[in-house]
Amino acid sequence: MTATAVAFVGDDFPYGRVTSQEAKEAIAKAKPKSFWLDSRSRPKAAPALAKDISTGLVVVGGGFTGLWTVINAKIHQPNLDVVLIDSQRIAEGAAGRNGGFVSASLTHGFPNGYGRWEHELTQLVRLGHENLDEIEDFLKEHNIDADFEWFGEFDVAITQEHADELKEMTATAKKYGEDFTFFDAQEFSKYVKSPLYKGAMLDADCALVNPAKLAWGLRKVASNLGVEIYENSPVLELDQSVNGVKLKTALGSIKARRCILATGAFPSFIPKVNRMIAPVYDYVLVTEPLTEEQKQSIGWNEPFGCSDAFNQFHYFRMTKDQRLLWGGYDAVYHYGNEVIKEYEQSDESFVMLAEHLYRTFPGLRGIGFSHKWGGAIDTCSRFTPFWGTSMRGKVAYAAGFTGLGVGSSRFAALTLLDLVYGRKSERTKLSMVRTKPLPFPPEPFKTWVINLTRWSIDRADHNGGKRNLWLKLLDWLGLGFDS
């Protein structure tokens, strides 16, 4: 499914590290915080752990993986004592900083699954579709208002080569159970209008949500089920004990028979996990609400999501109050897997994103932005989550979602519970679950490899997808870098 590469001529490439005074002025007044988290409906913080407690299961990390884990643990074992602990607030990490795309894909898109697990891809597609159906059913059953809307996601072509690849992919994916539809440029213009777009492929199995409202709704369900929740309580130590594990915080401790680590891009207590992930920072802008004239200029009338087909891609969607969310392109790694709050703001990335938006939608040139933020993504060399156990099976972990975890986190949570309780299931028999990604090299080589890869994929985008020797070597090894 690879088309012949054709280089862009001169200034034909619309993106790259561009800037403009107009873009600088437009982002200057934006709030430096997540649009989703900037809400009056945000619940009050749960207390910090300030005592010594014992429990049957403790889950570390209050993002989507952690929330789905504690909920399903209580649903399947109502009498089990369950604790959820987070170093910050619920949804403060990736759960409250993403674009709100709930994809059915468990494999970070069809091409990645096709390239890695073709022998079980029909099964993975089915499991992903079932997972998305069950998420929708759960939200309805528990009256969670997360602005859930299911229309689909367009993968947008900006070159004719992209369009040809997407058309070919549409035909191939149908053989494995995917519901993809290809639209040529004229057909797609009925959904989104841009002088850059040459067509698109619609994946019908993707919904949109307000991710913070989803996380807060899951938090409420977990609390109602009897889960003890502690926020602003960083775990400082995790040690094996006679009957399980012991965790220490600054003001308390937890003795637990079993533990699940759902810490995403943050440092793991399992050293080998840290070698398999690379936290990369992704940046997002949200515009002021669009006027009717501005909406008509881009032709947007349905609740769908979009992403473009470059290696360094943008993702974008409308919010419920008619703002355009526009993010992606950059994936910035900091030496030593460093994850700190200061990296959540990058004016260089924000200005570049604003100018990219203006070039994509000329009718929006000069529009202001209300919010600008960034967040760390737990990428890995195969782009999909991986699972494992430690401390004689008393600890289970999942990581490596690579920016597509809003939907797959529920599948990951069910798999984690299977693993930590030693249960055999359809999930645990999957090659995707039983294998792990190749680790990144140690520093300083890790930083060097990631930066070389970023430079190479940027060159590939500028040259119509033509991959240099470095990228061809990574392809041969089955390695990658993405957000």
QUIMO-V622316 format. One record per residue. N is the residue number from 0. RES is the residue in three letters. SS is DSSP state (H for helix, E for strand, - for the rest). PSI is psi in degrees with one decimal (NA if undefined). NEAR is the number of other ideal C-beta (glycine too) atoms within 10 Angstrom. Layout:
BEGIN
n | res | ss | psi | near
N | RES | SS | PSI | NEAR
N | RES | SS | PSI | NEAR
END
This chain:
BEGIN
n | res | ss | psi | near
0 | MET | - | 43.2 | 15
1 | THR | - | 125.8 | 11
2 | ALA | - | 160.8 | 17
3 | THR | - | 132.7 | 9
4 | ALA | - | 137.2 | 13
5 | VAL | - | 122.2 | 13
6 | ALA | - | 148.5 | 11
7 | PHE | - | 146.2 | 16
8 | VAL | - | 128.0 | 7
9 | GLY | - | -119.8 | 5
10 | ASP | - | 18.6 | 8
11 | ASP | - | -32.3 | 10
12 | PHE | - | 120.6 | 17
13 | PRO | - | -13.3 | 17
14 | TYR | - | -128.0 | 23
15 | GLY | - | -171.0 | 15
16 | ARG | - | 68.3 | 12
17 | VAL | - | 162.6 | 16
18 | THR | - | 167.1 | 12
19 | SER | - | 153.7 | 15
20 | GLN | H | -35.9 | 8
21 | GLU | H | -42.7 | 13
22 | ALA | H | -40.2 | 23
23 | LYS | H | -43.8 | 14
24 | GLU | H | -34.1 | 13
25 | ALA | H | -34.4 | 24
26 | ILE | H | -9.8 | 21
27 | ALA | H | -34.8 | 13
28 | LYS | - | 0.0 | 11
29 | ALA | - | 143.0 | 20
30 | LYS | E | 134.3 | 13
31 | PRO | - | 62.0 | 13
32 | LYS | - | 161.8 | 15
33 | SER | - | 131.9 | 23
34 | PHE | - | -40.1 | 26
35 | TRP | - | -38.0 | 28
36 | LEU | - | -15.3 | 19
37 | ASP | - | 72.4 | 15
38 | SER | - | 140.1 | 13
39 | ARG | - | -17.0 | 4
40 | SER | - | 1.9 | 9
41 | ARG | - | 127.1 | 16
42 | PRO | - | 158.2 | 15
43 | LYS | - | 149.2 | 7
44 | ALA | - | 141.0 | 15
45 | ALA | - | 160.4 | 20
46 | PRO | - | 156.2 | 13
47 | ALA | - | 153.2 | 15
48 | LEU | - | 119.8 | 25
49 | ALA | - | 34.0 | 11
50 | LYS | - | 174.4 | 11
51 | ASP | E | 126.0 | 13
52 | ILE | E | 165.1 | 16
53 | SER | E | 148.7 | 15
54 | THR | E | 165.1 | 21
55 | GLY | E | -39.9 | 15
56 | LEU | E | 130.7 | 24
57 | VAL | E | 135.2 | 30
58 | VAL | E | 124.9 | 32
59 | VAL | E | 116.5 | 27
60 | GLY | - | 116.2 | 29
61 | GLY | - | 33.6 | 31
62 | GLY | - | -162.3 | 31
63 | PHE | H | -40.2 | 29
64 | THR | H | -46.5 | 29
65 | GLY | H | -42.5 | 32
66 | LEU | H | -47.0 | 31
67 | TRP | H | -31.8 | 24
68 | THR | H | -50.3 | 30
69 | VAL | H | -36.8 | 31
70 | ILE | H | -49.1 | 23
71 | ASN | H | -30.1 | 18
72 | ALA | H | -43.9 | 27
73 | LYS | H | -34.8 | 20
74 | ILE | H | -41.8 | 11
75 | HIS | H | -23.6 | 12
76 | GLN | - | 78.9 | 14
77 | PRO | - | -27.4 | 9
78 | ASN | - | -1.0 | 7
79 | LEU | - | 132.4 | 16
80 | ASP | - | 124.7 | 18
81 | VAL | E | 134.7 | 24
82 | VAL | E | 136.6 | 22
83 | LEU | E | 126.6 | 28
84 | ILE | E | 138.8 | 26
85 | ASP | - | 146.8 | 27
86 | SER | - | -20.8 | 18
87 | GLN | - | -141.5 | 18
88 | ARG | - | 154.2 | 20
89 | ILE | - | 129.9 | 26
90 | ALA | - | 6.2 | 27
91 | GLU | - | -26.4 | 21
92 | GLY | - | -139.2 | 26
93 | ALA | H | -29.6 | 27
94 | ALA | H | -28.6 | 28
95 | GLY | H | 12.9 | 28
96 | ARG | - | 1.2 | 26
97 | ASN | - | -175.4 | 28
98 | GLY | - | -8.6 | 22
99 | GLY | - | 28.6 | 24
100 | PHE | E | 122.0 | 22
101 | VAL | E | 90.2 | 31
102 | SER | E | 145.3 | 23
103 | ALA | - | -18.4 | 25
104 | SER | - | 130.1 | 25
105 | LEU | - | -4.9 | 26
106 | THR | - | 21.3 | 25
107 | HIS | - | 48.7 | 25
108 | GLY | - | 154.6 | 18
109 | PHE | H | -46.2 | 23
110 | PRO | H | -38.6 | 16
111 | ASN | H | -42.7 | 18
112 | GLY | H | -39.3 | 24
113 | TYR | H | -38.7 | 17
114 | GLY | H | -23.0 | 15
115 | ARG | H | -37.9 | 22
116 | TRP | - | 47.6 | 19
117 | GLU | H | -33.6 | 11
118 | HIS | H | -21.6 | 8
119 | GLU | H | 20.0 | 16
120 | LEU | H | -37.9 | 21
121 | THR | H | -40.2 | 13
122 | GLN | H | -43.3 | 17
123 | LEU | H | -38.9 | 24
124 | VAL | H | -46.1 | 22
125 | ARG | H | -46.0 | 14
126 | LEU | H | -37.0 | 18
127 | GLY | H | -41.7 | 22
128 | HIS | H | -42.1 | 18
129 | GLU | H | -39.4 | 12
130 | ASN | H | -43.9 | 22
131 | LEU | H | -40.7 | 22
132 | ASP | H | -42.7 | 13
133 | GLU | H | -30.4 | 14
134 | ILE | H | -48.0 | 25
135 | GLU | H | -45.1 | 13
136 | ASP | H | -40.2 | 10
137 | PHE | H | -42.9 | 18
138 | LEU | H | -39.8 | 20
139 | LYS | H | -45.3 | 10
140 | GLU | H | -37.0 | 10
141 | HIS | - | 11.8 | 14
142 | ASN | - | 44.4 | 9
143 | ILE | - | 115.8 | 18
144 | ASP | - | 96.8 | 12
145 | ALA | - | 19.7 | 21
146 | ASP | - | 40.3 | 16
147 | PHE | - | 121.4 | 20
148 | GLU | E | 130.3 | 18
149 | TRP | E | 103.2 | 17
150 | PHE | - | -37.8 | 15
151 | GLY | - | 178.3 | 22
152 | GLU | E | 133.8 | 25
153 | PHE | E | 131.5 | 25
154 | ASP | E | 114.1 | 25
155 | VAL | E | 133.6 | 28
156 | ALA | E | 133.5 | 27
157 | ILE | - | -9.8 | 23
158 | THR | - | 161.3 | 22
159 | GLN | H | -30.6 | 14
160 | GLU | H | -42.5 | 18
161 | HIS | H | -46.0 | 23
162 | ALA | H | -42.9 | 24
163 | ASP | H | -40.8 | 17
164 | GLU | H | -43.2 | 20
165 | LEU | H | -37.9 | 24
166 | LYS | H | -42.0 | 18
167 | GLU | H | -41.5 | 15
168 | MET | H | -38.4 | 21
169 | THR | H | -46.1 | 19
170 | ALA | H | -42.2 | 11
171 | THR | H | -44.6 | 14
172 | ALA | H | -32.3 | 22
173 | LYS | H | -29.9 | 12
174 | LYS | - | -19.2 | 9
175 | TYR | - | 7.5 | 16
176 | GLY | - | 5.6 | 15
177 | GLU | - | 147.7 | 24
178 | ASP | - | 77.0 | 14
179 | PHE | E | 145.4 | 20
180 | THR | E | 132.4 | 14
181 | PHE | E | 138.6 | 19
182 | PHE | E | 130.6 | 23
183 | ASP | E | 179.1 | 13
184 | ALA | H | -42.8 | 14
185 | GLN | H | -42.8 | 8
186 | GLU | H | -41.0 | 12
187 | PHE | H | -27.3 | 24
188 | SER | - | -14.6 | 15
189 | LYS | - | -16.4 | 11
190 | TYR | - | -46.9 | 21
191 | VAL | - | 135.0 | 21
192 | LYS | - | 119.6 | 16
193 | SER | - | 138.4 | 22
194 | PRO | - | -12.6 | 9
195 | LEU | - | -21.7 | 15
196 | TYR | - | 133.5 | 22
197 | LYS | - | 5.5 | 19
198 | GLY | E | -179.2 | 25
199 | ALA | E | 158.4 | 28
200 | MET | E | 126.1 | 27
201 | LEU | E | 123.0 | 22
202 | ASP | E | 108.3 | 23
203 | ALA | - | -17.3 | 15
204 | ASP | - | 63.6 | 23
205 | CYS | E | 133.1 | 22
206 | ALA | E | 168.1 | 26
207 | LEU | E | 145.7 | 26
208 | VAL | - | 165.8 | 25
209 | ASN | - | 105.8 | 22
210 | PRO | H | -33.7 | 26
211 | ALA | H | -42.9 | 25
212 | LYS | H | -34.7 | 22
213 | LEU | H | -48.3 | 26
214 | ALA | H | -43.4 | 29
215 | TRP | H | -35.3 | 25
216 | GLY | H | -41.5 | 22
217 | LEU | H | -37.5 | 27
218 | ARG | H | -43.7 | 24
219 | LYS | H | -43.3 | 14
220 | VAL | H | -45.2 | 20
221 | ALA | H | -45.3 | 26
222 | SER | H | -42.4 | 15
223 | ASN | H | -28.5 | 11
224 | LEU | - | -9.2 | 16
225 | GLY | - | 10.7 | 13
226 | VAL | - | 131.8 | 23
227 | GLU | E | 127.2 | 19
228 | ILE | E | 130.8 | 23
229 | TYR | E | 128.7 | 23
230 | GLU | - | 167.9 | 21
231 | ASN | - | 43.8 | 17
232 | SER | - | 75.5 | 24
233 | PRO | - | 132.9 | 14
234 | VAL | - | 125.9 | 23
235 | LEU | - | -30.5 | 12
236 | GLU | E | 145.9 | 10
237 | LEU | E | 116.9 | 21
238 | ASP | E | 150.7 | 10
239 | GLN | E | 144.0 | 14
240 | SER | E | 178.7 | 13
241 | VAL | - | -43.8 | 6
242 | ASN | - | 12.5 | 11
243 | GLY | E | -117.8 | 21
244 | VAL | E | 163.3 | 21
245 | LYS | E | 131.4 | 19
246 | LEU | E | 141.3 | 25
247 | LYS | E | 138.2 | 15
248 | THR | - | -179.0 | 21
249 | ALA | - | -31.7 | 12
250 | LEU | - | 3.6 | 11
251 | GLY | - | -171.4 | 16
252 | SER | E | 160.9 | 16
253 | ILE | E | 123.8 | 26
254 | LYS | E | 126.8 | 16
255 | ALA | E | 144.6 | 26
256 | ARG | E | -32.8 | 17
257 | ARG | E | 155.3 | 22
258 | CYS | E | 139.6 | 27
259 | ILE | E | 129.2 | 28
260 | LEU | E | 118.4 | 26
261 | ALA | - | 58.6 | 27
262 | THR | - | 0.5 | 26
263 | GLY | - | -126.0 | 27
264 | ALA | - | -10.1 | 23
265 | PHE | - | 156.4 | 23
266 | PRO | - | 136.0 | 15
267 | SER | - | 154.0 | 23
268 | PHE | - | -5.3 | 21
269 | ILE | - | 108.0 | 20
270 | PRO | H | -38.9 | 9
271 | LYS | H | -25.7 | 12
272 | VAL | H | -42.2 | 23
273 | ASN | H | -29.0 | 18
274 | ARG | H | -19.9 | 17
275 | MET | H | -7.2 | 21
276 | ILE | - | 156.4 | 28
277 | ALA | E | 109.8 | 26
278 | PRO | E | 120.2 | 23
279 | VAL | E | 142.8 | 25
280 | TYR | E | 130.2 | 21
281 | ASP | E | 144.8 | 24
282 | TYR | E | 149.0 | 26
283 | VAL | E | 143.0 | 24
284 | LEU | E | 149.5 | 27
285 | VAL | E | 130.7 | 23
286 | THR | E | 169.5 | 25
287 | GLU | - | 159.6 | 17
288 | PRO | - | 136.0 | 15
289 | LEU | - | 140.7 | 22
290 | THR | - | 166.8 | 11
291 | GLU | H | -38.6 | 8
292 | GLU | H | -42.0 | 8
293 | GLN | H | -41.5 | 18
294 | LYS | H | -42.3 | 17
295 | GLN | H | -31.1 | 13
296 | SER | H | -25.9 | 17
297 | ILE | H | -6.5 | 19
298 | GLY | - | 24.6 | 15
299 | TRP | - | 117.4 | 21
300 | ASN | - | -1.5 | 12
301 | GLU | - | 156.9 | 11
302 | PRO | - | 67.6 | 17
303 | PHE | - | 163.5 | 24
304 | GLY | E | 163.7 | 24
305 | CYS | E | 151.0 | 26
306 | SER | E | 149.2 | 22
307 | ASP | E | 169.3 | 25
308 | ALA | - | 9.8 | 22
309 | PHE | - | 160.8 | 23
310 | ASN | - | -48.1 | 19
311 | GLN | - | 94.5 | 18
312 | PHE | - | 158.7 | 20
313 | HIS | E | 149.5 | 19
314 | TYR | E | 146.6 | 22
315 | PHE | E | 154.6 | 24
316 | ARG | E | 165.5 | 21
317 | MET | E | 145.4 | 23
318 | THR | - | 171.8 | 19
319 | LYS | - | -31.6 | 11
320 | ASP | - | 25.3 | 11
321 | GLN | - | 38.7 | 15
322 | ARG | - | 154.9 | 20
323 | LEU | E | 119.3 | 23
324 | LEU | E | 131.9 | 21
325 | TRP | E | 114.8 | 25
326 | GLY | E | 179.2 | 27
327 | GLY | E | -152.3 | 22
328 | TYR | - | -66.0 | 24
329 | ASP | - | 149.2 | 20
330 | ALA | - | 90.9 | 23
331 | VAL | E | 119.8 | 19
332 | TYR | E | 141.6 | 23
333 | HIS | - | 138.0 | 17
334 | TYR | H | 135.8 | 10
335 | GLY | H | 24.9 | 13
336 | ASN | H | 29.7 | 22
337 | GLU | - | 131.2 | 12
338 | VAL | - | 107.1 | 18
339 | ILE | - | 157.7 | 8
340 | LYS | H | -33.7 | 8
341 | GLU | H | -26.6 | 8
342 | TYR | H | -4.6 | 17
343 | GLU | H | -8.3 | 18
344 | GLN | - | 132.4 | 15
345 | SER | - | 98.3 | 18
346 | ASP | H | -33.8 | 13
347 | GLU | H | -46.1 | 12
348 | SER | H | -39.8 | 23
349 | PHE | H | -44.4 | 25
350 | VAL | H | -43.5 | 24
351 | MET | H | -46.0 | 22
352 | LEU | H | -41.6 | 25
353 | ALA | H | -44.2 | 30
354 | GLU | H | -36.6 | 23
355 | HIS | H | -43.1 | 22
356 | LEU | H | -44.3 | 21
357 | TYR | H | -37.4 | 19
358 | ARG | H | -30.3 | 16
359 | THR | H | -41.8 | 22
360 | PHE | - | 84.5 | 25
361 | PRO | H | -28.0 | 13
362 | GLY | H | -12.3 | 17
363 | LEU | H | 3.6 | 18
364 | ARG | - | 128.6 | 16
365 | GLY | - | -7.8 | 11
366 | ILE | - | 144.9 | 19
367 | GLY | - | 166.7 | 13
368 | PHE | E | 136.9 | 24
369 | SER | E | -29.5 | 16
370 | HIS | E | 147.1 | 21
371 | LYS | E | 133.2 | 28
372 | TRP | E | 169.1 | 25
373 | GLY | E | 172.1 | 22
374 | GLY | E | 158.4 | 25
375 | ALA | E | 135.9 | 27
376 | ILE | E | 135.9 | 25
377 | ASP | E | 84.5 | 28
378 | THR | E | 155.8 | 28
379 | CYS | - | 174.0 | 26
380 | SER | - | -7.6 | 23
381 | ARG | - | 0.6 | 25
382 | PHE | - | -5.3 | 22
383 | THR | - | 159.2 | 25
384 | PRO | - | 152.4 | 28
385 | PHE | E | 158.2 | 22
386 | TRP | E | 160.0 | 22
387 | GLY | E | 174.8 | 19
388 | THR | E | 161.0 | 16
389 | SER | E | 172.9 | 20
390 | MET | - | 54.4 | 17
391 | ARG | - | 37.0 | 9
392 | GLY | - | 0.6 | 12
393 | LYS | - | -15.2 | 17
394 | VAL | E | 132.5 | 24
395 | ALA | E | 152.0 | 25
396 | TYR | E | 156.0 | 26
397 | ALA | E | 143.1 | 30
398 | ALA | E | 173.1 | 29
399 | GLY | - | 27.7 | 26
400 | PHE | - | -21.1 | 29
401 | THR | - | 43.3 | 27
402 | GLY | - | 4.3 | 23
403 | LEU | - | 46.8 | 24
404 | GLY | H | -4.8 | 28
405 | VAL | H | -43.6 | 26
406 | GLY | H | -47.1 | 24
407 | SER | H | -14.1 | 28
408 | SER | H | -32.9 | 27
409 | ARG | H | -43.8 | 24
410 | PHE | H | -41.9 | 26
411 | ALA | H | -39.8 | 28
412 | ALA | H | -44.4 | 24
413 | LEU | H | -38.0 | 19
414 | THR | H | -41.0 | 24
415 | LEU | H | -42.5 | 28
416 | LEU | H | -38.4 | 24
417 | ASP | H | -46.2 | 19
418 | LEU | H | -45.5 | 22
419 | VAL | H | -23.2 | 22
420 | TYR | - | 8.6 | 14
421 | GLY | - | 29.5 | 9
422 | ARG | - | 135.8 | 12
423 | LYS | - | 136.2 | 8
424 | SER | - | 172.9 | 13
425 | GLU | - | -37.0 | 12
426 | ARG | - | -47.4 | 20
427 | THR | - | -14.2 | 15
428 | LYS | - | -9.6 | 12
429 | LEU | - | 140.6 | 18
430 | SER | H | -36.5 | 11
431 | MET | H | -34.0 | 22
432 | VAL | H | -35.8 | 23
433 | ARG | H | -16.0 | 11
434 | THR | - | 165.7 | 12
435 | LYS | - | 157.5 | 16
436 | PRO | - | 156.6 | 23
437 | LEU | - | 138.7 | 13
438 | PRO | - | 157.7 | 15
439 | PHE | - | 155.7 | 23
440 | PRO | - | 161.8 | 13
441 | PRO | - | 161.5 | 8
442 | GLU | - | 149.2 | 11
443 | PRO | - | 0.5 | 10
444 | PHE | H | -30.8 | 10
445 | LYS | H | -48.3 | 18
446 | THR | H | -42.6 | 17
447 | TRP | H | -45.7 | 11
448 | VAL | H | -44.4 | 19
449 | ILE | H | -43.5 | 21
450 | ASN | H | -38.2 | 13
451 | LEU | H | -40.0 | 15
452 | THR | H | -42.4 | 20
453 | ARG | H | -43.2 | 18
454 | TRP | H | -40.1 | 12
455 | SER | H | -41.4 | 19
456 | ILE | H | -28.3 | 23
457 | ASP | H | -43.3 | 17
458 | ARG | H | -38.8 | 15
459 | ALA | H | -41.4 | 18
460 | ASP | H | -39.9 | 22
461 | HIS | H | -20.8 | 16
462 | ASN | - | 37.1 | 15
463 | GLY | - | 24.1 | 18
464 | GLY | - | -1.3 | 21
465 | LYS | - | 122.3 | 14
466 | ARG | - | 134.3 | 18
467 | ASN | - | -179.3 | 14
468 | LEU | H | -35.4 | 8
469 | TRP | H | -47.4 | 15
470 | LEU | H | -35.6 | 20
471 | LYS | H | -36.9 | 11
472 | LEU | H | -44.4 | 11
473 | LEU | H | -40.2 | 19
474 | ASP | H | -43.2 | 12
475 | TRP | H | -35.7 | 8
476 | LEU | H | -9.5 | 10
477 | GLY | - | 28.0 | 12
478 | LEU | - | 158.4 | 17
479 | GLY | - | 176.2 | 22
480 | PHE | - | 125.8 | 25
481 | ASP | - | 174.2 | 22
482 | SER | - | NA | 23
END
